[in-house]
Amino acid sequence: MKKLEERLGANKYYVDETSPHIIIDGQHVSKEEAMKLVNGCPAGLYTLQDDGTLAFDFAGCLECGTCRVLCGNSIVKTWKYPKNAKGVEFRQG
Protein backbone atom coordinates (compact mmCIF):
# COMPACT_ATOMS: atom_id res chain seq x y z
CA MET A 1 0.00 0.00 0.00
CA LYS A 2 1.35 3.42 -0.96
CA LYS A 3 1.91 6.14 1.60
CA LEU A 4 -0.03 9.40 1.46
CA GLU A 5 3.02 11.36 0.31
CA GLU A 6 3.50 9.00 -2.64
CA ARG A 7 -0.13 9.30 -3.66
CA LEU A 8 -0.10 13.09 -3.41
CA GLY A 9 3.12 13.14 -5.42
CA ALA A 10 1.29 11.57 -8.37
CA ASN A 11 -0.91 14.67 -8.71
CA LYS A 12 0.12 17.55 -10.91
CA TYR A 13 -0.20 21.11 -9.62
CA TYR A 14 -0.56 24.20 -11.80
CA VAL A 15 0.16 26.99 -9.35
CA ASP A 16 -0.71 30.64 -9.94
CA GLU A 17 2.07 32.26 -7.92
CA THR A 18 0.62 35.75 -8.44
CA SER A 19 -2.86 35.04 -7.09
CA PRO A 20 -3.27 32.60 -4.18
CA HIS A 21 -6.72 31.05 -4.07
CA ILE A 22 -6.63 30.73 -0.28
CA ILE A 23 -5.61 33.57 2.01
CA ILE A 24 -5.36 33.09 5.75
CA ASP A 25 -4.85 35.28 8.80
CA GLY A 26 -2.01 33.39 10.44
CA GLN A 27 -1.15 36.12 12.92
CA HIS A 28 -4.29 36.46 15.04
CA VAL A 29 -5.21 32.86 15.72
CA SER A 30 -5.55 30.74 18.83
CA LYS A 31 -3.55 27.54 19.06
CA GLU A 32 -6.78 25.52 19.24
CA GLU A 33 -8.09 27.00 15.98
CA ALA A 34 -4.70 26.60 14.28
CA MET A 35 -4.48 22.95 15.27
CA LYS A 36 -7.82 22.27 13.58
CA LEU A 37 -6.14 23.15 10.28
CA VAL A 38 -2.79 21.51 11.06
CA ASN A 39 -4.56 18.23 11.86
CA GLY A 40 -7.41 18.53 9.36
CA CYS A 41 -5.71 19.43 6.08
CA PRO A 42 -5.35 16.16 4.12
CA ALA A 43 -2.34 17.53 2.24
CA GLY A 44 -0.61 18.76 5.42
CA LEU A 45 -0.20 22.33 4.17
CA TYR A 46 -0.74 24.13 7.48
CA THR A 47 2.04 24.33 10.07
CA LEU A 48 2.19 26.02 13.46
CA GLN A 49 5.41 27.99 13.74
CA ASP A 50 7.56 28.28 16.89
CA ASP A 51 6.40 31.89 17.34
CA GLY A 52 2.74 30.82 17.39
CA THR A 53 1.83 31.99 13.89
CA LEU A 54 0.18 29.71 11.37
CA ALA A 55 1.90 29.14 8.03
CA PHE A 56 0.21 27.84 4.88
CA ASP A 57 1.55 26.74 1.50
CA PHE A 58 -1.22 26.85 -1.11
CA ALA A 59 0.94 25.26 -3.82
CA GLY A 60 0.01 21.68 -2.88
CA CYS A 61 -3.67 22.37 -2.21
CA LEU A 62 -6.16 19.61 -3.07
CA GLU A 63 -9.02 22.15 -3.27
CA CYS A 64 -11.13 20.00 -0.95
CA GLY A 65 -12.45 22.86 1.19
CA THR A 66 -11.65 21.21 4.52
CA CYS A 67 -10.02 24.38 5.85
CA ARG A 68 -13.04 26.45 4.90
CA VAL A 69 -15.36 24.05 6.70
CA LEU A 70 -13.19 23.78 9.82
CA CYS A 71 -12.50 27.47 10.37
CA GLY A 72 -14.83 29.41 8.10
CA ASN A 73 -13.98 33.09 8.24
CA SER A 74 -12.01 32.97 11.49
CA ILE A 75 -8.66 32.05 9.89
CA VAL A 76 -9.46 31.47 6.23
CA LYS A 77 -10.14 34.96 4.90
CA THR A 78 -10.50 33.98 1.23
CA TRP A 79 -11.22 30.58 -0.30
CA LYS A 80 -11.96 30.21 -3.99
CA TYR A 81 -11.04 27.80 -6.73
CA PRO A 82 -7.92 28.71 -8.70
CA LYS A 83 -8.62 30.52 -11.95
CA ASN A 84 -7.17 30.35 -15.44
CA ALA A 85 -6.85 26.54 -15.59
CA LYS A 86 -4.66 26.50 -12.48
CA GLY A 87 -4.96 24.13 -9.54
CA VAL A 88 -4.62 20.42 -8.99
CA GLU A 89 -4.87 17.70 -11.62
CA PHE A 90 -5.62 14.42 -9.89
CA ARG A 91 -3.85 11.34 -11.18
CA GLN A 92 -4.34 7.76 -10.14
CA GLY A 93 -1.47 6.76 -7.92
N, C-alpha and C positions, 0 to 999 in steps of 0.2 A: 504494500500500500504506500502510495506517495505521500510525502509530508506536505503540509499547507504551503510552505515556501516554494516547493517544486511546482505545485499546481498553479499558484499565482504567477510564477515565472513563465508559464506557458502563454499567459495573456499578453496582448500587445497594447501599449498605451500611447496615445497621440495627445501629448500634453501641450496646452496653450499657455506658455510661460508668461504671457503678457496679461492674461485675464483669468485668475483662479476662479473656479466655479463654486468653491466653498471658502468662506471667510469666517474666521473665528475671532473671538475676543479671548485671547489666552492670558491676559494680564489680570483681569478682575474676575477670578473664578475660585470657588472653594475647592479644596482637595477632593471632597466627596463628589462634586459635579464632574471634576476632571477625570476621576477614576472611572466614572460611567463610560466615558469615551475611550479611555486607555484600554479598559477591559472589553468594551462592546464592539469596537471597530474590527470587523473580520479581516481586514488587511493590515492591522496593527500600525496605523499611520499617526496615531496620537501618542505623545510621550510627555510625561510630567518631568520637567527639568528640576535640577537641584535647587534653583532659586524659587520654586513654586509656580512658575509659569507653565502654561500648556503649549507645546509645540505641535504643529501639524504639517504633514507633507502631502499635498493634494495630488502629487504626480502618480501615485500608485492607487488612486481611488477606484473602488469598484462600482461607485454610483448607486449603492444599495439604499441609501437614505437612513441607515441606522443612527448616525449621529444626529440627524434632524429629529428623529423620533425620540431619542434618549434625552436630548437637551433643548429641543425647540429653539426658542430665541434667546435662551439664557447665555449660551456660549456660541452657538452657531448663528452668526449674524446674517449670513447669506448662504443659501443652498439652492443651486440651480444645475441643470444639466449643462455640460460643456457645449459650446456652440462651434459652428464651422467644422463639422465632422471630426471634432476632437473627442477624446475620452477613451474608454476602455473597449477593446475588441476581445471578447471572450473566445478562447480556444480550448478545445478538449485536451485535457492533460492528465 
